[in-house]
Amino acid sequence: MFRTATGAAIRPTWVVADPGEPGWKGYWTIARQHLTDVAEAVAIRDGLVLIDMHYSTAEQCDTRCQTAEGNDCTCSCEGKYHGRGEHAAWLEVGDTTLFRGGDEKIVTRSLDGQQALRDREDRLAELIRQIGR
């Protein structure tokens, strides 16, 4: 399933749940670059996917996050300011590096099959539009 979702070989890692953890046996981890494709494929196939996103509020952030295109954010803004050019509460410590202190935060995101189909179609339409320029 992972290979068909991305069109490329990826290396998912199965992480076994801690002993006594109720309700689940473990989870898959994948490289962030494959997250959108795999999450959409699972949501379309199964109707819903839940994704735990780990953000470190002490993680150094790069100004390229605020000027980025797309929705893959790895900094502690949790995608809130991704691609918007906003630097609220950030301290510049170089030409591109920003820093903000704090602890780790886990945010659970859900994606249903209908939204996954819409997102996939929107990305395809944008790609076709860019090629047609």
Secondary structure, 3 states (H helix, E strand, C coil): CHHHHHCCCCCCEEEECCCCCCCCCEEEECCHHHHHHHHHHHHHHHCEEEEEEEEECCCCEEHHHHCCCCCCCCCCCCCCCCCCCCCCCCEECCCCEEECCCCEEEEEEEEEHHHHHHHHHHHHHHHHHHHCC
